Amino acid sequence: SERKLEVVLPYPIHKYDKSIYELSEKQFNEIQMPSDIRIKTDYGHYSSSFLREGDRLFVEERLTLLANQIPVTKYSLFYDFIKSIIDYKKKTAIVIK
């Protein structure tokens, strides 16, 4: 079905998550981490980063949806931004061999 109404975000929406994993030395030597990512568009920003420090793995994820009024004619661009985040998250995994 075709979108009929514009998207209105009257104020910015921010989301921040940080996870800390403690791993054994053996796990750390066998870990495969995904690459960091940064996506920046007129509609928002998304980043995900991974940092190994000592026996800990830090995973940070940030999402900002900017205050906006998105007309139906530009909705596909907004949707592409959201879909790129979803696709990245589906493909991202921390693998311990």
Residue, then its C-alpha position, 0 to 999 in steps of 0.5 A: s500500500e502507498r503512504k498517504l500521510e507525511v511523517v512528523l517528528p516534532y522533536p529529536i529522538h535520541k537513543y543510546d545503548k552501551s553493553i559491556y561483556e567480560l570475556s576470558e582470555k581464550q574468548f578474547n583471542e578468538i573473537q571476531m568483531p564486526s566493523d564500526i558503522r556511521i550513517k548520517t542523513d538529513y533524517g538522522h544519525y546512527s552509529s555502532s562501535f566496538l572496543r576491546e579493552g583488557d578483558r572487556l568488550f564495549v559495544e555502543e549504539r547511538l541513534t538520533l532521529l532529527a525533528n522533521q516534517i517528511p513529505v510523502t514524496k521523500y518518505s522513501l529516503f527516510y525509509d531507506f535510512i531506517k532500513s539501512i540500520i535494520d539491515y546492518k543490525k541483522k548482519t552484525a554479530i560478535v562471533i567467538k570461535 
